[in-house]
Amino acid sequence: RLIAKDEPMNNPSANDNKVWDINTPEILRGRNDCLIEQLDIAVAEGLMNRFGSKYKFVHEQIQFAVYSLIPESEQGFVHLWVGSLLLNKKTLIPIENFAFVVVDQLNLGAPSVHSRNQKIELAKLNLQAGERAMSLALFSAALSYLTMGIDILGTKEWGSNYELCIRLYSSYLEAQYCNANFQKMSSILNEISTHARCLSDKLCSCATLVKALSAQGKTVEAIEVSFKVLHELGETIHISATDSSSVLSELEETKQMLHGNDDAFFLKLTEMKDETKISAMLFLELSCLNAIIARKNNLLPSIVFRMMQLSLQYGVCNYSPSAFAYYGLLLCVWFDDIKGGCRFG
């Protein structure tokens, strides 16, 4: 009764359910001191194989048969019980599998969860599992976990669990984008826009929207969204073409900031700490990419020069290398400065 049913193959922990390590019975010792002895009986009967400290069913159909012995009305409670035990003994599970193993069990028992506090905790665990899956590029699994988290939490927790909701919905939006479910993103964006308390809480979803528009070939619209966000961040760049005098003026300002600094100076630049400026750098970089794809080359100088100025004034961040590379490109292509372009590139 303690063996969980196989999960679908796209589940990151699917294969883990087939193999029992000696630690797993150890977790369950509080329930049955003879569990390992019983597992050894199953080995003797030819139902399981033992490999050192691991136990494995000889065939998945035997596992299905064992699982079927649990009355359907009790299966949810068994999964909750196993998941809760695993959650309390997390040190006995490999850290890379912990979130998936535990949440898979708890989710199978989710219909039996009725307490509001338990639902909130389960939603948090699904968020952790979803974020973990996203970091491993397991986008389908991530979407499954995040969907479960939102379904469990519902739409009435924004007031009392705001931080959880904003993270869950923002990650859910990103997972939909990564799975190319663009048509489903609008309602999620509306939910975030309706409840977000400040601009900083909307930035993640805005960046995901820009990427989604770009992925659909709507690059001009993506640039417009980026520029609107930049305006709210205090970095106004107009969508209309900039004249040559303005470009030369911005180039001169950037060159003055660079004047007299050798390569060692750039390697010693401090890390950018201002979160607003880091966000601005993100949307400036997204604008650069979309301007190139949309062949809006007239927009590039203003965007790139501003990225350079922010990096020199506030320090470098993850988007600064792009600024230096684009600046080198502009020097080569626009201003015929091959030597300078190669240096900064």
Disulfide bonds with the S-S distance in Angstrom:
none
